[in-house]
């Protein structure tokens, strides 16, 4: 059995370009790119009441924020930690 991967280009857009006013919940699971997603979602975040983010406790990629840094970043954006599952 031989498996070959074929690279594909995937378009990347800031969430603000996909904004639908009135959104109450946003879930982010982007394997270390959380800050980049949040930076591209400033208008969307104004409508978000509940933000669910899957985070690693330790950074796994270059430039990824650590858990405490990510919580501080979210706090600066006006969100408060409610629960850890």
TASULZI-V152146 format. One record per residue. RES is the residue in one letter. OMEGA is omega in degrees with one decimal (NA if undefined). NEAR is the number of other ideal C-beta (glycine too) atoms within 12 Angstrom. Layout:
BEGIN
res=[RES	RES]
omega=[OMEGA	OMEGA]
near=[NEAR	NEAR]
END
This chain:
BEGIN
res=[X	X	X	X	X	X	X	X	X	X	X	X	X	X	X	X	X	X	X	X	X	X	X	X	X	X	X	X	X	X	X	X	X	X	X	X	X	X	X	X	X	X	X	X	X	X	X	X	X	X	X	X	X	X	X	X	X	X	X	X	X	X	X	X	X	X	X	X	X	X	X	X	X	X	X	X	X	X	X	X	X	X	X	X	X]
omega=[179.6	178.5	176.6	177.2	176.7	-179.8	175.1	175.3	179.1	179.9	178.8	179.8	172.5	179.2	-179.4	177.7	-179.4	-172.9	172.3	-176.3	178.1	179.4	-177.9	-176.1	175.3	176.6	-179.8	175.1	-170.5	171.3	174.2	-178.8	-175.6	-178.0	178.9	178.5	-180.0	178.6	179.2	-175.9	-175.4	178.4	178.8	-177.4	178.0	-180.0	-173.5	176.3	179.1	179.4	179.1	-179.0	172.4	-176.7	170.0	177.3	179.5	175.9	179.5	-178.5	178.9	177.9	179.4	177.8	172.0	-177.0	-178.4	178.0	179.9	177.9	177.5	178.5	179.2	177.3	178.7	178.1	176.8	178.3	178.4	177.4	-178.1	-174.6	172.1	-178.4	NA]
near=[3	4	5	6	6	6	6	6	6	6	8	13	14	18	29	21	14	17	20	14	12	11	21	16	15	30	16	29	15	24	16	24	27	36	26	21	33	30	20	22	29	18	20	29	30	20	20	28	17	17	35	21	35	19	32	20	15	14	20	16	16	8	13	22	29	20	22	15	20	31	22	16	26	28	15	15	24	14	23	14	18	14	9	11	8]
END
